[in-house]
């Protein structure tokens, strides 16, 4: 049999190689049609029953050929959608890169990239109600340019009470500076540190390169600390660094919490050397299997700058963040920010103040905590028998430990499943002296509720 036709709405021409077994010949014919682009991405193929009838072969032969090509990534098979040519099947002009980085930028359908909450969970109705009340009660001067670069006093007052109650932070409204998210706060602090002639800053060996790059652009050299199951190796802090950036409550991305001994070591270092600790409390509200870990700032409010945002608890699009600044640093931070360095609008600040003081913020966080905990449990149930899962006592992401040498192939496999993932090595400081670790950082908070089930299924299909 050299040529055959199958029909499923449109004719499908296959050239089966002579001299090969039926299944091998069919598999190669379909593979070549997808590889060459003759079968366009997204083309729906006949059902295994229909194609088998038209070719005059056993249905199992067609099913096995389809299954093999799905495993290779040439085809996709989803309930209700049939078997289709994969979106990523394109004519090959060059070898594929050895590593898939940031696949979300390539427009894949599903995403488990870390760092984002479920944006569909934003409390629109409650936020609108708070906005109406805030607008009604806003003083006339709130609509002006604003004379205080630290931000609206109503929000600073609301944050003072909330942070003390929920995170154990020592603060008063005068020491809170509002900013447009964590990166803005870090930029201001880097400017202050450089003005103080600081040249080197310690950072965790695993972390976000965007933060390291921001510090580097500000003229600060970053020196990595070791990271293990007890958090950052604060015993490695020395006299060379003038400051350190830490994620004590939930190390990003490994998920470990800084132990009491290492917290004490960090504070002792700051007191002895005059150094400054920058505490990134990026997801402090989300704790599941343990008591909440309070802020490091509570151990020494004079040596720790506490940084928080609404990016994980509400949405990053609000561009809302805050710093609790030690008294000895406040004037310098205020000067670096300046009156002209605006953040979020005064009305958004007033709305968040109303949202917090009315109790709506607490209710929203509790609801999202239950939602994320359910997802975490479903993730562990789906993949926990095949890979190690860690860093799941808190936060919006988990770390899936893989067999050595498999991280690259798993990222490629995920891309074939139309799934955006990131590997742990992408977060490693280039100078960090850390043992090799193949792992995936899975942001289970990212998908919407409607997308969660198919996203989890895509992850399961990508794993060996």
RAVEN-V883695 format. One record per residue. N is the residue number from 1. RES is the residue in one small letter. PSI is psi in degrees with one decimal (* if undefined). OMEGA is omega in whole degrees, -180 to 180 (* if undefined). D_CENTER is the distance of its C-alpha to the mean C-alpha in Angstrom with 1 decimal. Layout:
N/RES/PSI/OMEGA/D_CENTER
N/RES/PSI/OMEGA/D_CENTER
This chain:
1/x/113.4/-178/52.2
2/x/-32.7/179/51.0
3/x/139.1/177/49.7
4/x/160.6/-179/48.6
5/x/141.1/173/47.2
6/x/146.7/-178/45.0
7/x/134.1/173/44.5
8/x/74.3/-174/41.6
9/x/-42.4/177/42.1
10/x/153.5/-179/42.5
11/x/145.9/177/44.2
12/x/114.2/-179/42.3
13/x/128.8/178/44.2
14/x/136.0/177/43.6
15/x/99.2/-177/45.6
16/x/126.9/-177/45.8
17/x/131.6/178/46.7
18/x/148.0/176/50.2
19/x/1.4/179/50.9
20/x/158.6/176/47.5
21/x/159.2/-177/46.9
22/x/-48.9/-177/45.9
23/x/-44.5/-180/42.3
24/x/-40.5/180/41.7
25/x/-42.3/179/43.4
26/x/-43.0/180/41.4
27/x/-46.5/-179/38.1
28/x/-36.7/180/39.0
29/x/-44.3/178/40.3
30/x/-40.9/180/37.1
31/x/-45.5/-178/34.9
32/x/-35.6/179/37.1
33/x/-38.6/178/37.1
34/x/-40.6/-178/33.3
35/x/-43.4/-177/33.2
36/x/-15.8/-177/35.9
37/x/0.5/179/34.3
38/x/-37.4/170/37.5
39/x/109.4/-174/35.3
40/x/151.9/176/32.8
41/x/134.6/-179/29.1
42/x/-8.6/180/28.9
43/x/129.5/179/32.6
44/x/130.0/-180/33.3
45/x/159.2/177/35.6
46/x/156.8/173/38.5
47/x/157.1/-180/38.1
48/x/-35.2/180/39.2
49/x/-46.0/-177/42.4
50/x/-45.8/-178/43.3
51/x/-39.1/179/42.7
52/x/-40.5/179/44.7
53/x/-41.7/-178/47.6
54/x/-31.5/-180/47.8
55/x/-12.9/-179/47.7
56/x/36.0/179/50.0
57/x/173.2/-178/47.9
58/x/144.0/179/46.4
59/x/-37.6/180/43.3
60/x/-33.7/179/41.7
61/x/-44.9/179/42.1
62/x/-43.0/-179/40.0
63/x/-41.0/180/37.4
64/x/-38.2/177/37.0
65/x/-45.2/177/36.7
66/x/-46.6/-178/34.0
67/x/-41.1/180/32.1
68/x/-41.2/-179/32.4
69/x/-28.8/172/31.1
70/x/-44.4/179/28.1
71/x/-35.2/179/27.3
72/x/-16.3/179/27.7
73/x/2.6/178/25.5
74/x/-30.7/-180/28.4
75/x/161.3/171/28.4
76/x/148.8/179/26.2
77/x/116.3/-180/27.6
78/x/146.5/-179/26.3
79/x/127.3/178/28.3
80/x/-10.1/-178/30.2
81/x/-10.6/180/29.3
82/x/-168.1/179/31.5
83/x/127.4/-177/31.2
84/x/160.2/172/30.1
85/x/131.0/-175/29.7
86/x/146.1/180/26.0
87/x/-28.1/-176/24.5
88/x/1.3/177/23.8
89/x/110.4/-177/27.4
90/x/157.4/174/29.0
91/x/135.1/-175/32.1
92/x/120.3/178/31.4
93/x/-23.4/-180/32.5
94/x/163.4/180/30.8
95/x/143.0/179/29.0
96/x/149.9/178/25.3
97/x/151.4/-176/23.1
98/x/-22.3/-175/22.6
99/x/137.0/178/18.9
100/x/115.2/179/16.4
101/x/136.6/176/13.8
102/x/55.0/-178/11.2
103/x/-16.8/180/13.0
104/x/-28.5/-179/11.3
105/x/-11.6/-179/13.7
106/x/8.3/174/16.5
107/x/33.5/178/16.4
108/x/155.0/-172/15.7
109/x/-35.5/-175/16.3
110/x/147.7/-178/13.6
111/x/131.2/169/9.9
112/x/31.3/177/7.7
113/x/136.3/-178/4.9
114/x/163.2/173/1.7
115/x/-1.3/-178/2.1
116/x/143.5/172/4.9
117/x/178.4/174/7.9
118/x/103.4/-175/10.7
119/x/-23.7/178/12.5
120/x/-14.3/180/15.6
121/x/3.6/180/15.9
122/x/131.3/-174/16.8
123/x/76.2/-171/20.3
124/x/-46.6/-176/22.3
125/x/-45.6/-180/25.7
126/x/-37.5/179/25.4
127/x/-40.4/178/23.9
128/x/-40.4/178/26.9
129/x/-42.9/178/29.3
130/x/-38.1/180/28.1
131/x/-39.9/179/28.3
132/x/-44.8/179/31.9
133/x/-41.3/-180/33.0
134/x/-40.9/-180/31.5
135/x/-39.8/180/33.2
136/x/-40.1/-174/36.4
137/x/-4.1/-174/36.6
138/x/133.2/175/35.3
139/x/156.1/-177/38.0
140/x/-36.7/-177/39.4
141/x/-14.9/178/38.3
142/x/-20.0/-179/34.6
143/x/3.5/179/35.2
144/x/-168.1/-178/36.4
145/x/-28.4/-180/34.8
146/x/128.9/-176/34.2
147/x/-15.9/-176/35.8
148/x/110.8/-179/33.2
149/x/-12.5/179/30.3
150/x/-15.9/180/28.5
151/x/177.5/-176/27.9
152/x/133.8/-180/29.6
153/x/-28.2/-180/31.4
154/x/-42.4/-180/30.7
155/x/-37.3/178/26.9
156/x/-36.0/177/27.5
157/x/-44.7/-180/29.9
158/x/-40.8/180/27.6
159/x/-34.3/179/24.8
160/x/-48.4/-180/27.4
161/x/-42.8/-178/28.4
162/x/-47.3/-177/25.0
163/x/-35.8/177/23.5
164/x/-42.4/-177/26.7
165/x/-44.5/-171/26.7
166/x/-29.0/-173/23.1
167/x/0.2/178/21.9
168/x/29.6/-178/25.3
169/x/135.1/174/25.1
170/x/117.8/-176/28.5
171/x/162.1/165/28.7
172/x/160.4/-174/31.1
173/x/-30.0/-178/30.6
174/x/-22.4/-176/32.2
175/x/3.2/179/29.6
176/x/130.5/177/26.5
177/x/122.3/179/25.4
178/x/145.6/-177/23.2
179/x/173.6/-176/20.9
180/x/57.9/178/18.6
181/x/176.8/-174/15.3
182/x/-42.3/-178/14.3
183/x/-38.0/178/14.9
184/x/-45.0/179/18.3
185/x/-43.2/-179/19.2
186/x/-36.0/177/18.5
187/x/-44.6/179/20.6
188/x/-43.6/-179/23.4
189/x/-38.2/177/23.4
190/x/-37.8/178/23.5
191/x/-41.9/179/26.5
192/x/-43.5/-179/28.2
193/x/-41.2/178/27.8
194/x/-38.7/177/29.3
195/x/-26.2/176/32.1
196/x/7.9/178/32.7
197/x/24.9/172/33.1
198/x/134.0/-178/30.1
199/x/-22.9/-176/29.4
200/x/140.3/180/27.0
201/x/132.9/178/23.9
202/x/141.7/177/22.4
203/x/164.5/177/18.7
204/x/144.6/-177/16.9
205/x/-28.0/170/17.3
206/x/132.8/179/13.6
207/x/-171.9/-178/11.3
208/x/128.3/179/9.9
209/x/-26.3/179/12.8
210/x/-34.5/178/12.7
211/x/-42.3/177/13.8
212/x/-41.6/-180/16.3
213/x/-36.2/178/17.6
214/x/-43.4/179/18.2
215/x/-39.6/179/20.2
216/x/-42.7/179/22.1
217/x/-27.3/178/23.0
218/x/-2.7/178/24.4
219/x/13.8/-180/26.7
220/x/131.0/174/25.1
221/x/136.0/179/25.0
222/x/130.5/178/22.1
223/x/123.7/-174/23.2
224/x/142.8/171/20.9
225/x/150.9/174/21.5
226/x/154.2/178/21.4
227/x/132.3/176/18.8
228/x/-160.3/-177/19.9
229/x/-11.9/178/20.0
230/x/13.4/180/21.3
231/x/-157.7/-179/18.6
232/x/146.0/178/19.6
233/x/79.6/-178/23.2
234/x/-14.8/175/24.6
235/x/-13.0/179/28.0
236/x/-4.5/177/27.3
237/x/136.3/-180/27.4
238/x/-171.3/-176/30.6
239/x/-16.1/-176/32.7
240/x/-35.3/-176/31.3
241/x/138.9/177/28.1
242/x/-10.3/180/28.6
243/x/164.9/178/25.2
244/x/139.3/176/22.1
245/x/121.7/-176/18.4
246/x/153.4/169/17.2
247/x/76.8/-168/14.5
248/x/-39.3/-175/17.3
249/x/-30.6/-176/16.3
250/x/90.2/-173/13.2
251/x/131.0/178/12.8
252/x/123.3/9/9.4
253/x/3.6/-171/8.6
254/x/-23.1/175/12.0
255/x/0.7/-180/12.2
256/x/154.4/177/15.8
257/x/140.6/179/17.6
258/x/124.3/-176/20.1
259/x/159.0/179/23.5
260/x/-40.1/-180/26.4
261/x/-40.2/-180/28.3
262/x/-29.6/173/25.5
263/x/-45.8/180/25.0
264/x/-38.9/180/28.7
265/x/-39.0/179/28.8
266/x/-44.2/-180/26.3
267/x/-40.8/177/28.5
268/x/-41.4/177/31.6
269/x/-45.5/-179/30.5
270/x/-42.1/-180/29.8
271/x/-37.8/-176/33.2
272/x/-41.7/-173/35.1
273/x/-11.2/-174/33.8
274/x/12.8/-179/33.1
275/x/169.2/-177/29.4
276/x/138.2/177/26.6
277/x/125.9/174/23.5
278/x/115.4/-176/20.4
279/x/113.0/178/18.4
280/x/102.5/-179/14.8
281/x/67.0/-166/14.5
282/x/-25.9/180/11.0
283/x/40.2/-173/11.1
284/x/-21.4/-177/14.7
285/x/-17.4/-170/15.9
286/x/96.5/177/14.2
287/x/139.5/-173/16.6
288/x/-56.1/-171/18.1
289/x/13.9/-179/20.5
290/x/165.0/175/21.7
291/x/147.1/178/23.1
292/x/137.6/177/20.8
293/x/116.2/-177/20.6
294/x/167.9/-178/22.1
295/x/142.5/174/21.3
296/x/-28.7/-178/22.7
297/x/-29.0/-180/24.4
298/x/-22.2/180/26.9
299/x/-30.7/179/28.5
300/x/87.0/-178/29.5
301/x/-15.3/-179/28.8
302/x/-12.7/-177/30.9
303/x/-3.1/-176/28.7
304/x/129.6/170/25.1
305/x/119.2/180/23.2
306/x/129.5/180/20.9
307/x/127.1/178/17.9
308/x/163.3/179/16.1
309/x/168.9/172/14.6
310/x/11.4/-174/14.5
311/x/-39.0/-180/11.1
312/x/-37.0/-177/9.6
313/x/-32.5/179/13.1
314/x/-78.0/179/14.4
315/x/140.4/179/12.6
316/x/-24.2/-179/11.5
317/x/-15.7/176/14.6
318/x/-22.8/-177/16.9
319/x/54.7/-176/16.5
320/x/119.0/177/17.6
321/x/173.1/-178/17.4
322/x/152.0/173/20.1
323/x/138.8/168/21.7
324/x/110.9/-166/24.4
325/x/136.1/175/26.6
326/x/148.3/-177/29.4
327/x/-39.5/-177/32.8
328/x/-7.5/-178/33.7
329/x/-10.3/-169/30.8
330/x/-46.5/-178/30.9
331/x/-39.0/-179/33.4
332/x/-40.2/178/31.7
333/x/-42.6/179/28.3
334/x/-39.1/178/30.2
335/x/-39.2/179/32.2
336/x/-36.3/180/29.2
337/x/-48.3/178/27.7
338/x/159.8/180/31.0
339/x/-31.4/-176/32.2
340/x/-12.4/-179/31.3
341/x/86.6/-175/27.6
342/x/156.7/176/26.5
343/x/-130.9/176/23.2
344/x/163.5/-176/22.6
345/x/156.9/179/25.9
346/x/-36.8/-179/28.3
347/x/-37.3/176/28.3
348/x/-38.4/178/24.5
349/x/-42.4/178/25.1
350/x/-36.2/178/28.0
351/x/-45.3/179/26.2
352/x/-37.7/177/23.5
353/x/-46.1/178/26.4
354/x/-39.2/180/28.1
355/x/-38.6/-180/25.1
356/x/-50.6/-174/24.9
357/x/-26.0/179/28.6
358/x/-10.8/-177/29.3
359/x/-4.8/-179/27.1
360/x/-34.1/180/24.9
361/x/-46.0/179/21.8
362/x/-42.2/180/22.5
363/x/-41.3/179/23.3
364/x/-45.3/-179/20.1
365/x/-42.1/179/18.0
366/x/-42.4/179/20.2
367/x/-43.7/179/19.9
368/x/-33.0/178/16.1
369/x/-41.1/177/16.3
370/x/-41.0/-180/18.7
371/x/-45.8/-178/16.6
372/x/-33.9/178/13.5
373/x/-39.9/176/16.1
374/x/-45.1/180/17.8
375/x/-42.4/179/14.9
376/x/-44.7/-180/14.3
377/x/-39.6/179/18.0
378/x/-36.1/176/18.2
379/x/-47.8/-180/15.6
380/x/-41.5/179/17.8
381/x/-34.0/-175/20.9
382/x/-35.0/-171/20.0
383/x/-6.5/-173/19.1
384/x/-18.2/178/20.2
385/x/-5.2/-178/23.6
386/x/-28.5/-179/22.5
387/x/159.0/174/19.8
388/x/137.6/-180/19.2
389/x/125.7/-178/16.4
390/x/171.5/179/15.5
391/x/29.6/-171/13.5
392/x/6.3/179/13.9
393/x/-13.4/-176/16.1
394/x/170.0/170/13.6
395/x/-167.7/-177/10.1
396/x/14.6/180/7.7
397/x/162.3/177/7.0
398/x/159.4/177/10.0
399/x/124.1/177/11.5
400/x/111.9/-180/14.1
401/x/134.7/-174/16.9
402/x/160.5/172/19.0
403/x/146.8/-178/22.6
404/x/135.1/175/23.2
405/x/9.3/-175/23.1
406/x/-3.6/-174/21.3
407/x/-44.3/-178/17.7
408/x/-45.2/-178/18.7
409/x/-32.9/179/20.7
410/x/-38.6/177/18.0
411/x/-39.6/178/15.7
412/x/-41.4/178/18.8
413/x/-40.2/178/19.7
414/x/-40.1/179/16.4
415/x/-37.9/177/17.1
416/x/-26.1/177/20.5
417/x/9.2/178/19.3
418/x/31.2/-173/17.6
419/x/128.5/176/14.1
420/x/125.3/178/11.1
421/x/162.7/174/9.7
422/x/141.6/179/8.9
423/x/152.7/180/11.4
424/x/-38.8/-180/11.6
425/x/-22.6/179/14.3
426/x/-19.6/-177/12.2
427/x/0.9/-175/11.2
428/x/132.5/175/14.9
429/x/134.3/-176/17.2
430/x/-20.2/180/20.0
431/x/4.8/-175/22.6
432/x/136.3/175/21.2
433/x/81.5/-176/23.8
434/x/145.9/177/21.7
435/x/146.0/178/22.8
436/x/139.8/180/21.4
437/x/111.9/176/18.8
438/x/121.9/-177/17.7
439/x/161.1/174/14.6
440/x/142.2/174/11.5
441/x/109.1/-170/8.1
442/x/112.9/179/7.7
443/x/87.9/-176/5.2
444/x/-6.8/175/8.6
445/x/-13.4/-171/8.1
446/x/-48.3/-174/7.3
447/x/154.8/170/10.9
448/x/167.3/179/14.0
449/x/-41.0/-178/16.6
450/x/-26.9/-178/18.8
451/x/-9.4/-173/16.3
452/x/-48.5/-176/15.1
453/x/-50.7/178/18.3
454/x/-28.9/177/18.6
455/x/-42.8/177/15.0
456/x/-37.6/178/15.7
457/x/-38.7/178/19.1
458/x/-39.6/177/17.7
459/x/-45.5/180/15.7
460/x/-39.6/180/19.0
461/x/-30.6/-178/21.0
462/x/-28.5/-178/19.1
463/x/149.8/-180/19.6
464/x/*/*/23.1
